[in-house]
Each structure stands twice: as structure tokens, then as C-alpha cells.
């Protein structure tokens, strides 16, 4: 991967609106948008079955993600829609993704979306017919935000935490960081 890669990592738990926000910003700034799972699936089609949001091997998926990102043009950037924490399939526990993964990806900035757990639960059920306890959603969201802040601090990159679907806030952050279609 080249040093000119500009990656804005867009995080938040499942069904918080990351993809919706990324699609809008992708159009506004002419920045390509990929989900981490798209990149992983492109590297190994069986990495994450389409119907399941749980992962079996977090480390292997992160290796595939890094491999996939390295295949992208070194002179461009992207919005990378993903997670700082994942729910393990084996025991349902929350696992933080190593800060080293984000260091290797060479993220330039972080956006984290949050929402009320009840709203996330409704979207999750409406979209995927998955029903999770509100407490688990809150615990996962808290872990996601905490680890995002830790990674931002470790890597010295800017971070903003926004409410779900705050496209204006996302756009303002991109502009404030000096990121434009010309830096990608």
C-alpha cells in the first residue's frame, strides 16, 4: 500500500446507518465507498455468508481485508465502512479488532455512527430479521465507540462521533479534515 492512501474509516455497529451515510458522502465528494465485508468477500467468497453478521475467524477476516485493500490503487482513497469490534459467532462475545489492523490500513480519519439501541434493534429486525436484546446492542455500541477512540488516540488520527444518518455532520467532518475529491 502506498503512503498516499487516504482512507476514512466509517464505523458503528450493524444497522446504525453507516452504508446510507457513506453512499451520500460518496456521491457528494466523488469518493469510492466499500464495506469491509465486500472487500473480504472479494478475497474469499465464503468469509462472511450474506445472511450472517457474525464472524467465525476475526483474525483471518482482517488479514483478508488488508490483502484486499492492498489490491486497491495506491494513489486513491476511499470510505471504508466497517467495525472496530465484532460479535463472535462462537460465544456471542464482543471482540475488539487489533489497532495494528487500522495502522496497516493507514486510516486518515475516523467517523463513528451511534443511535439509540431500540432504533438499531428495529432496523436490524426490519433489515435482517435479527432480534437482539437492547442491552447487548448498548454494550456492543459502547465497546465500538470506546475502541474507536482508543485507536484514534493510538494512531493520532481525527475522530468524530455522529448520530445515525447525520449526513451534514459527516460532510462537515470531511471538509474540516481537508479531504476532497482532489485528495483521493
C-alpha positions as CSV (number, residue, x, y, z in Angstrom):
1,X,0.0,0.0,0.0
2,X,1.3,3.4,-0.9
3,X,1.7,6.2,1.6
4,X,-0.8,8.4,-0.4
5,X,-3.8,6.2,0.5
6,X,-6.5,8.3,2.1
7,X,-8.9,6.1,4.0
8,X,-11.7,7.5,6.1
9,X,-12.8,4.6,8.3
10,X,-16.6,4.8,8.9
11,X,-17.6,2.7,11.9
12,X,-20.5,1.8,14.1
13,X,-22.4,-1.4,15.0
14,X,-24.7,-3.2,12.5
15,X,-27.8,-1.3,11.4
16,X,-26.6,2.1,12.6
17,X,-26.7,3.6,9.1
18,X,-23.1,3.5,8.0
19,X,-23.8,2.5,4.4
20,X,-26.5,5.0,4.0
21,X,-24.2,7.8,5.1
22,X,-21.3,6.5,3.1
23,X,-23.4,6.4,-0.1
24,X,-24.4,10.0,0.3
25,X,-20.8,11.2,1.0
26,X,-19.5,9.1,-1.8
27,X,-21.8,10.9,-4.2
28,X,-21.1,14.4,-2.7
29,X,-17.3,14.1,-2.7
30,X,-16.9,11.6,-5.5
31,X,-15.1,9.2,-3.1
32,X,-15.3,5.4,-3.6
33,X,-17.1,3.5,-0.9
34,X,-16.5,-0.1,0.1
35,X,-17.7,-2.1,3.1
36,X,-15.0,-4.2,4.8
37,X,-17.2,-7.3,4.2
38,X,-17.3,-6.6,0.5
39,X,-13.5,-6.5,0.4
40,X,-13.3,-9.6,2.5
41,X,-15.8,-11.5,0.3
42,X,-13.9,-10.4,-2.8
43,X,-10.8,-12.1,-1.3
44,X,-12.6,-15.2,-0.1
45,X,-16.3,-15.6,-1.1
46,X,-17.1,-17.7,2.0
47,X,-15.6,-15.3,4.6
48,X,-18.9,-13.9,5.7
49,X,-22.1,-15.6,4.5
50,X,-24.5,-13.0,3.3
51,X,-27.2,-13.9,5.9
52,X,-24.9,-13.8,8.9
53,X,-23.3,-10.7,10.5
54,X,-21.4,-12.9,13.0
55,X,-17.8,-13.9,12.1
56,X,-16.0,-17.2,12.7
57,X,-12.4,-16.0,12.5
58,X,-11.8,-12.3,13.1
59,X,-8.1,-12.5,12.6
60,X,-8.4,-14.3,9.2
61,X,-11.0,-11.8,8.0
62,X,-8.8,-8.9,9.0
63,X,-5.9,-10.5,7.0
64,X,-8.2,-10.8,4.0
65,X,-9.3,-7.2,4.5
66,X,-5.7,-5.9,4.4
67,X,-4.9,-8.1,1.4
68,X,-8.0,-6.7,-0.4
69,X,-7.1,-3.1,0.4
70,X,-3.6,-3.6,-0.8
71,X,-5.1,-4.5,-4.2
72,X,-6.7,-1.1,-4.5
73,X,-4.9,1.7,-6.2
74,X,-2.2,3.1,-4.0
75,X,-2.9,6.6,-5.3
76,X,-6.5,6.8,-4.3
77,X,-8.6,6.7,-1.2
78,X,-11.9,5.5,-0.1
79,X,-14.6,5.4,2.5
80,X,-14.2,2.1,4.3
81,X,-17.4,1.1,6.1
82,X,-16.6,-1.4,8.9
83,X,-16.3,-2.1,12.6
84,X,-13.8,-1.7,15.5
85,X,-15.5,-4.5,17.3
86,X,-17.3,-7.7,16.2
87,X,-19.6,-10.2,17.8
88,X,-18.1,-13.6,17.8
89,X,-20.1,-16.5,16.4
90,X,-18.6,-18.9,18.9
91,X,-19.9,-17.4,22.1
92,X,-21.6,-14.1,21.2
93,X,-18.9,-12.1,22.9
94,X,-17.6,-8.7,21.6
95,X,-14.1,-8.8,20.2
96,X,-12.0,-5.7,19.5
97,X,-10.1,-5.6,16.3
98,X,-6.4,-5.0,16.8
99,X,-5.2,-1.4,16.4
100,X,-2.5,-2.9,14.2
101,X,-5.1,-3.7,11.6
102,X,-6.1,0.0,11.4
103,X,-2.4,1.1,11.4
104,X,-1.7,-1.2,8.4
105,X,-4.8,0.1,6.6
106,X,-3.3,3.6,7.1
107,X,-6.6,5.2,8.0
108,X,-6.5,9.0,7.8
109,X,-9.7,9.7,9.9
110,X,-12.5,8.0,11.7
111,X,-16.2,8.6,11.7
112,X,-18.4,6.6,14.2
113,X,-22.1,6.5,14.0
114,X,-24.3,5.8,17.0
115,X,-28.0,5.6,17.7
116,X,-30.5,4.6,20.4
117,X,-30.3,0.9,20.9
118,X,-34.1,0.5,20.4
119,X,-33.9,2.2,17.0
120,X,-30.9,0.0,16.0
121,X,-32.8,-3.1,17.1
122,X,-35.8,-2.2,14.9
123,X,-33.7,-1.5,11.8
124,X,-31.8,-4.8,12.5
125,X,-35.0,-6.7,12.7
126,X,-36.6,-4.9,9.7
127,X,-33.5,-5.5,7.5
128,X,-32.1,-8.9,8.6
129,X,-34.9,-10.3,10.8
130,X,-32.4,-10.5,13.6
131,X,-33.6,-9.8,17.1
132,X,-31.0,-8.9,19.8
133,X,-31.5,-7.7,23.3
134,X,-31.3,-3.9,23.7
135,X,-28.7,-4.4,26.5
136,X,-26.4,-6.3,24.1
137,X,-26.8,-3.6,21.4
138,X,-25.9,-0.9,24.0
139,X,-22.9,-2.9,25.3
140,X,-21.7,-3.5,21.7
141,X,-22.2,0.1,20.8
142,X,-20.3,1.3,23.9
143,X,-17.4,-1.1,23.1
144,X,-17.3,0.1,19.5
145,X,-17.1,3.8,20.5
146,X,-14.5,3.2,23.2
147,X,-12.3,1.1,20.9
148,X,-12.6,3.7,18.1
149,X,-11.5,6.4,20.5
150,X,-8.6,4.2,21.6
151,X,-7.5,3.5,18.0
152,X,-7.8,7.2,17.1
153,X,-5.6,8.1,20.0
154,X,-3.0,5.4,19.3
155,X,-2.8,6.4,15.6
156,X,-3.1,10.1,16.1
157,X,-5.9,10.5,13.6
158,X,-9.0,12.7,13.9
159,X,-12.3,11.1,15.1
160,X,-15.9,12.3,15.1
161,X,-18.9,10.5,16.7
162,X,-22.1,11.3,15.0
163,X,-25.8,10.4,15.4
164,X,-27.2,8.0,12.9
165,X,-27.9,9.5,9.5
166,X,-26.1,12.8,10.3
167,X,-25.0,13.3,6.7
168,X,-24.4,17.1,7.3
169,X,-22.1,16.3,10.2
170,X,-20.3,13.7,8.1
171,X,-19.9,16.2,5.3
172,X,-18.6,18.9,7.6
173,X,-16.0,16.5,9.1
174,X,-14.7,15.6,5.6
175,X,-14.5,19.3,4.7
176,X,-12.9,20.1,8.1
177,X,-10.2,17.5,7.6
178,X,-9.4,19.0,4.3
179,X,-10.4,15.9,2.4
180,X,-11.9,16.5,-1.0
181,X,-12.2,14.7,-4.3
182,X,-8.8,16.1,-5.2
183,X,-7.1,14.3,-2.3
184,X,-8.5,11.0,-3.5
